[in-house]
Amino acid sequence: MKSQLKKLFVLSIIYGCIAIFILVYAILIKHGYGIACLFQKYFGISCLSCGATRAFFSLLHFDLISAIAYNAVFALVIYPFTALLILQDYIVTIVNVVCKKRYQSLASFIWSCMQKETER
Protein backbone atom coordinates (compact mmCIF):
# COMPACT_ATOMS: atom_id res chain seq x y z
CA MET A 1 0.00 0.00 0.00
CA LYS A 2 2.72 2.42 0.97
CA SER A 3 4.74 1.70 -2.18
CA GLN A 4 1.67 2.20 -4.38
CA LEU A 5 0.90 5.52 -2.67
CA LYS A 6 4.52 6.52 -3.17
CA LYS A 7 4.30 5.56 -6.86
CA LEU A 8 1.11 7.63 -7.25
CA PHE A 9 2.86 10.61 -5.66
CA VAL A 10 5.91 10.24 -7.91
CA LEU A 11 3.75 9.83 -11.02
CA SER A 12 1.77 12.93 -10.08
CA ILE A 13 4.99 14.91 -9.79
CA ILE A 14 6.41 13.55 -13.06
CA TYR A 15 3.22 14.09 -15.06
CA GLY A 16 2.77 17.50 -13.45
CA CYS A 17 6.29 18.50 -14.49
CA ILE A 18 5.62 17.28 -18.02
CA ALA A 19 2.42 19.35 -18.14
CA ILE A 20 4.27 22.44 -16.88
CA PHE A 21 7.04 21.90 -19.45
CA ILE A 22 4.47 21.63 -22.26
CA LEU A 23 2.71 24.77 -21.02
CA VAL A 24 5.96 26.77 -20.86
CA TYR A 25 6.98 25.47 -24.28
CA ALA A 26 3.57 26.45 -25.67
CA ILE A 27 3.96 29.96 -24.30
CA LEU A 28 7.45 30.24 -25.80
CA ILE A 29 6.21 29.02 -29.18
CA LYS A 30 3.29 31.46 -29.05
CA HIS A 31 5.73 34.36 -28.61
CA GLY A 32 8.05 33.21 -31.42
CA TYR A 33 10.81 31.45 -29.48
CA GLY A 34 10.50 28.06 -31.16
CA ILE A 35 13.25 25.58 -31.94
CA ALA A 36 14.19 25.42 -35.61
CA CYS A 37 14.49 22.07 -37.35
CA LEU A 38 18.22 21.54 -37.83
CA PHE A 39 17.65 18.77 -40.37
CA GLN A 40 15.65 21.10 -42.59
CA LYS A 41 18.11 23.94 -42.02
CA TYR A 42 21.18 21.97 -43.10
CA PHE A 43 19.77 19.57 -45.69
CA GLY A 44 16.85 21.58 -47.07
CA ILE A 45 14.26 18.81 -46.75
CA SER A 46 11.67 18.12 -44.09
CA CYS A 47 12.42 15.46 -41.49
CA LEU A 48 9.89 12.92 -40.22
CA SER A 49 8.92 15.08 -37.27
CA CYS A 50 8.60 18.40 -39.10
CA GLY A 51 5.25 19.92 -38.27
CA ALA A 52 4.87 17.86 -35.08
CA THR A 53 4.82 20.93 -32.82
CA ARG A 54 2.28 22.70 -35.02
CA ALA A 55 0.23 19.50 -35.12
CA PHE A 56 0.34 19.31 -31.31
CA PHE A 57 -0.90 22.87 -30.91
CA SER A 58 -3.61 22.28 -33.51
CA LEU A 59 -4.76 19.28 -31.48
CA LEU A 60 -4.80 21.45 -28.36
CA HIS A 61 -7.20 23.75 -30.23
CA PHE A 62 -9.24 20.69 -31.37
CA ASP A 63 -8.39 21.40 -35.01
CA LEU A 64 -7.82 17.87 -36.28
CA ILE A 65 -7.77 18.83 -39.98
CA SER A 66 -4.88 21.27 -39.51
CA ALA A 67 -3.05 18.80 -37.27
CA ILE A 68 -3.26 16.11 -39.95
CA ALA A 69 -2.06 18.61 -42.55
CA TYR A 70 1.00 19.51 -40.45
CA ASN A 71 2.02 15.94 -39.55
CA ALA A 72 -0.45 13.09 -39.85
CA VAL A 73 1.66 10.45 -38.08
CA PHE A 74 2.07 12.50 -34.92
CA ALA A 75 -1.53 13.78 -34.97
CA LEU A 76 -3.19 10.40 -35.52
CA VAL A 77 -0.80 7.89 -33.90
CA ILE A 78 1.96 9.14 -31.65
CA TYR A 79 0.18 11.84 -29.63
CA PRO A 80 -3.03 9.84 -28.98
CA PHE A 81 -1.05 6.69 -28.09
CA THR A 82 1.19 8.63 -25.70
CA ALA A 83 -1.78 10.34 -24.06
CA LEU A 84 -3.63 7.03 -23.62
CA LEU A 85 -0.50 5.36 -22.24
CA ILE A 86 -0.01 8.11 -19.64
CA LEU A 87 -3.70 8.19 -18.73
CA GLN A 88 -3.91 4.40 -18.37
CA ASP A 89 -0.76 4.32 -16.22
CA TYR A 90 -2.13 7.00 -13.91
CA ILE A 91 -5.58 5.36 -13.62
CA VAL A 92 -4.09 1.91 -12.91
CA THR A 93 -1.95 3.43 -10.16
CA ILE A 94 -4.99 5.12 -8.60
CA VAL A 95 -6.96 1.84 -8.77
CA ASN A 96 -4.04 0.01 -7.12
CA VAL A 97 -3.99 2.52 -4.28
CA VAL A 98 -7.76 2.64 -3.74
CA CYS A 99 -8.58 -1.05 -4.22
CA LYS A 100 -5.31 -2.39 -2.78
CA LYS A 101 -4.71 -4.47 -5.91
CA ARG A 102 -1.58 -5.19 -7.90
CA TYR A 103 -2.44 -4.44 -11.53
CA GLN A 104 0.31 -3.60 -13.98
CA SER A 105 -0.13 -0.76 -16.43
CA LEU A 106 1.00 -0.95 -20.03
CA ALA A 107 3.64 1.73 -19.42
CA SER A 108 5.20 -0.23 -16.54
CA PHE A 109 5.04 -3.44 -18.62
CA ILE A 110 6.91 -1.74 -21.48
CA TRP A 111 9.40 -0.30 -19.01
CA SER A 112 10.05 -3.71 -17.42
CA CYS A 113 10.54 -5.30 -20.87
CA MET A 114 13.04 -2.59 -21.77
CA GLN A 115 14.91 -3.19 -18.51
CA LYS A 116 15.10 -6.93 -19.23
CA GLU A 117 16.48 -6.25 -22.71
CA THR A 118 19.23 -4.00 -21.37
CA GLU A 119 20.25 -6.63 -18.81
CA ARG A 120 20.98 -9.20 -21.53
LUMTORBA-343015 format. One record per residue (C-alpha): residue number from 1; x, y, z. Coordinates in Angstrom, 1 decimal. Layout:
BEGIN
{mido: NUM	X: X	Y: Y	Z: Z} .
...
***
This chain:
BEGIN
{mido: 1	X: 0.0	Y: 0.0	Z: 0.0} .
{mido: 2	X: 2.7	Y: 2.4	Z: 1.0} .
{mido: 3	X: 4.7	Y: 1.7	Z: -2.2} .
{mido: 4	X: 1.7	Y: 2.2	Z: -4.4} .
{mido: 5	X: 0.9	Y: 5.5	Z: -2.7} .
{mido: 6	X: 4.5	Y: 6.5	Z: -3.2} .
{mido: 7	X: 4.3	Y: 5.6	Z: -6.9} .
{mido: 8	X: 1.1	Y: 7.6	Z: -7.2} .
{mido: 9	X: 2.9	Y: 10.6	Z: -5.7} .
{mido: 10	X: 5.9	Y: 10.2	Z: -7.9} .
{mido: 11	X: 3.7	Y: 9.8	Z: -11.0} .
{mido: 12	X: 1.8	Y: 12.9	Z: -10.1} .
{mido: 13	X: 5.0	Y: 14.9	Z: -9.8} .
{mido: 14	X: 6.4	Y: 13.5	Z: -13.1} .
{mido: 15	X: 3.2	Y: 14.1	Z: -15.1} .
{mido: 16	X: 2.8	Y: 17.5	Z: -13.5} .
{mido: 17	X: 6.3	Y: 18.5	Z: -14.5} .
{mido: 18	X: 5.6	Y: 17.3	Z: -18.0} .
{mido: 19	X: 2.4	Y: 19.3	Z: -18.1} .
{mido: 20	X: 4.3	Y: 22.4	Z: -16.9} .
{mido: 21	X: 7.0	Y: 21.9	Z: -19.5} .
{mido: 22	X: 4.5	Y: 21.6	Z: -22.3} .
{mido: 23	X: 2.7	Y: 24.8	Z: -21.0} .
{mido: 24	X: 6.0	Y: 26.8	Z: -20.9} .
{mido: 25	X: 7.0	Y: 25.5	Z: -24.3} .
{mido: 26	X: 3.6	Y: 26.4	Z: -25.7} .
{mido: 27	X: 4.0	Y: 30.0	Z: -24.3} .
{mido: 28	X: 7.5	Y: 30.2	Z: -25.8} .
{mido: 29	X: 6.2	Y: 29.0	Z: -29.2} .
{mido: 30	X: 3.3	Y: 31.5	Z: -29.1} .
{mido: 31	X: 5.7	Y: 34.4	Z: -28.6} .
{mido: 32	X: 8.0	Y: 33.2	Z: -31.4} .
{mido: 33	X: 10.8	Y: 31.4	Z: -29.5} .
{mido: 34	X: 10.5	Y: 28.1	Z: -31.2} .
{mido: 35	X: 13.3	Y: 25.6	Z: -31.9} .
{mido: 36	X: 14.2	Y: 25.4	Z: -35.6} .
{mido: 37	X: 14.5	Y: 22.1	Z: -37.4} .
{mido: 38	X: 18.2	Y: 21.5	Z: -37.8} .
{mido: 39	X: 17.7	Y: 18.8	Z: -40.4} .
{mido: 40	X: 15.7	Y: 21.1	Z: -42.6} .
{mido: 41	X: 18.1	Y: 23.9	Z: -42.0} .
{mido: 42	X: 21.2	Y: 22.0	Z: -43.1} .
{mido: 43	X: 19.8	Y: 19.6	Z: -45.7} .
{mido: 44	X: 16.9	Y: 21.6	Z: -47.1} .
{mido: 45	X: 14.3	Y: 18.8	Z: -46.7} .
{mido: 46	X: 11.7	Y: 18.1	Z: -44.1} .
{mido: 47	X: 12.4	Y: 15.5	Z: -41.5} .
{mido: 48	X: 9.9	Y: 12.9	Z: -40.2} .
{mido: 49	X: 8.9	Y: 15.1	Z: -37.3} .
{mido: 50	X: 8.6	Y: 18.4	Z: -39.1} .
{mido: 51	X: 5.3	Y: 19.9	Z: -38.3} .
{mido: 52	X: 4.9	Y: 17.9	Z: -35.1} .
{mido: 53	X: 4.8	Y: 20.9	Z: -32.8} .
{mido: 54	X: 2.3	Y: 22.7	Z: -35.0} .
{mido: 55	X: 0.2	Y: 19.5	Z: -35.1} .
{mido: 56	X: 0.3	Y: 19.3	Z: -31.3} .
{mido: 57	X: -0.9	Y: 22.9	Z: -30.9} .
{mido: 58	X: -3.6	Y: 22.3	Z: -33.5} .
{mido: 59	X: -4.8	Y: 19.3	Z: -31.5} .
{mido: 60	X: -4.8	Y: 21.5	Z: -28.4} .
{mido: 61	X: -7.2	Y: 23.7	Z: -30.2} .
{mido: 62	X: -9.2	Y: 20.7	Z: -31.4} .
{mido: 63	X: -8.4	Y: 21.4	Z: -35.0} .
{mido: 64	X: -7.8	Y: 17.9	Z: -36.3} .
{mido: 65	X: -7.8	Y: 18.8	Z: -40.0} .
{mido: 66	X: -4.9	Y: 21.3	Z: -39.5} .
{mido: 67	X: -3.0	Y: 18.8	Z: -37.3} .
{mido: 68	X: -3.3	Y: 16.1	Z: -39.9} .
{mido: 69	X: -2.1	Y: 18.6	Z: -42.6} .
{mido: 70	X: 1.0	Y: 19.5	Z: -40.5} .
{mido: 71	X: 2.0	Y: 15.9	Z: -39.6} .
{mido: 72	X: -0.4	Y: 13.1	Z: -39.8} .
{mido: 73	X: 1.7	Y: 10.4	Z: -38.1} .
{mido: 74	X: 2.1	Y: 12.5	Z: -34.9} .
{mido: 75	X: -1.5	Y: 13.8	Z: -35.0} .
{mido: 76	X: -3.2	Y: 10.4	Z: -35.5} .
{mido: 77	X: -0.8	Y: 7.9	Z: -33.9} .
{mido: 78	X: 2.0	Y: 9.1	Z: -31.6} .
{mido: 79	X: 0.2	Y: 11.8	Z: -29.6} .
{mido: 80	X: -3.0	Y: 9.8	Z: -29.0} .
{mido: 81	X: -1.1	Y: 6.7	Z: -28.1} .
{mido: 82	X: 1.2	Y: 8.6	Z: -25.7} .
{mido: 83	X: -1.8	Y: 10.3	Z: -24.1} .
{mido: 84	X: -3.6	Y: 7.0	Z: -23.6} .
{mido: 85	X: -0.5	Y: 5.4	Z: -22.2} .
{mido: 86	X: 0.0	Y: 8.1	Z: -19.6} .
{mido: 87	X: -3.7	Y: 8.2	Z: -18.7} .
{mido: 88	X: -3.9	Y: 4.4	Z: -18.4} .
{mido: 89	X: -0.8	Y: 4.3	Z: -16.2} .
{mido: 90	X: -2.1	Y: 7.0	Z: -13.9} .
{mido: 91	X: -5.6	Y: 5.4	Z: -13.6} .
{mido: 92	X: -4.1	Y: 1.9	Z: -12.9} .
{mido: 93	X: -1.9	Y: 3.4	Z: -10.2} .
{mido: 94	X: -5.0	Y: 5.1	Z: -8.6} .
{mido: 95	X: -7.0	Y: 1.8	Z: -8.8} .
{mido: 96	X: -4.0	Y: 0.0	Z: -7.1} .
{mido: 97	X: -4.0	Y: 2.5	Z: -4.3} .
{mido: 98	X: -7.8	Y: 2.6	Z: -3.7} .
{mido: 99	X: -8.6	Y: -1.0	Z: -4.2} .
{mido: 100	X: -5.3	Y: -2.4	Z: -2.8} .
{mido: 101	X: -4.7	Y: -4.5	Z: -5.9} .
{mido: 102	X: -1.6	Y: -5.2	Z: -7.9} .
{mido: 103	X: -2.4	Y: -4.4	Z: -11.5} .
{mido: 104	X: 0.3	Y: -3.6	Z: -14.0} .
{mido: 105	X: -0.1	Y: -0.8	Z: -16.4} .
{mido: 106	X: 1.0	Y: -1.0	Z: -20.0} .
{mido: 107	X: 3.6	Y: 1.7	Z: -19.4} .
{mido: 108	X: 5.2	Y: -0.2	Z: -16.5} .
{mido: 109	X: 5.0	Y: -3.4	Z: -18.6} .
{mido: 110	X: 6.9	Y: -1.7	Z: -21.5} .
{mido: 111	X: 9.4	Y: -0.3	Z: -19.0} .
{mido: 112	X: 10.1	Y: -3.7	Z: -17.4} .
{mido: 113	X: 10.5	Y: -5.3	Z: -20.9} .
{mido: 114	X: 13.0	Y: -2.6	Z: -21.8} .
{mido: 115	X: 14.9	Y: -3.2	Z: -18.5} .
{mido: 116	X: 15.1	Y: -6.9	Z: -19.2} .
{mido: 117	X: 16.5	Y: -6.2	Z: -22.7} .
{mido: 118	X: 19.2	Y: -4.0	Z: -21.4} .
{mido: 119	X: 20.2	Y: -6.6	Z: -18.8} .
{mido: 120	X: 21.0	Y: -9.2	Z: -21.5} .
***
